[in-house]
Amino acid sequence: MDFHRHRRLQHSSRPGSGYFVTWRLDGSLPVARVTDLWTSDGPKFVELDQLLDAVSTRSRWLERRDVAGVIANALLKGERESRYELGAWVLMPNHVHAALRPLGDHDLASTVRRIKGSSAHEANRLLNRSGS
């Protein structure tokens, strides 16, 4: 098993395993709230997810059909290219949930980085923005 740290949360990965991943749009929550709740611990994860669902302001770019389409296309492209098996996934106004299993030489970190990087670049182009 491979362990690595991303920010403050320790991640572990095993070749051939499936994962449930969540990521949020930059600026969707105040940083102080995110650092208090960013964990894989069940109750705190649920609290963070409920907080993301309740936010009616801030970054909600995934409400736009064109921006949501960029994320959906990125998820489906990786599956088509046999980078991972894609299970259930959902796009919320300010965050994404996806179940996936990296295939072959593709590990979890590089898989998620590729999805987020390519989709952020294209979404920012549509929004006439720069940054993360």
QUIQUI-V480710 format. One record per run of one state. SS is the DSSP state (alpha for helix, beta for strand, coil for the rest). FROM is the first residue (numbers start at 1). LEN is the number of residues. If there is no record, write none. Layout:
ss=SS from=FROM len=LEN
ss=SS from=FROM len=LEN
This chain:
ss=coil from=1 len=1
ss=beta from=2 len=5
ss=coil from=7 len=2
ss=beta from=9 len=5
ss=coil from=14 len=5
ss=beta from=19 len=6
ss=coil from=25 len=6
ss=alpha from=31 len=7
ss=coil from=38 len=4
ss=alpha from=42 len=13
ss=coil from=55 len=6
ss=alpha from=61 len=3
ss=coil from=64 len=1
ss=alpha from=65 len=16
ss=coil from=81 len=3
ss=beta from=84 len=8
ss=coil from=92 len=3
ss=beta from=95 len=8
ss=coil from=103 len=5
ss=alpha from=108 len=20
ss=coil from=128 len=5
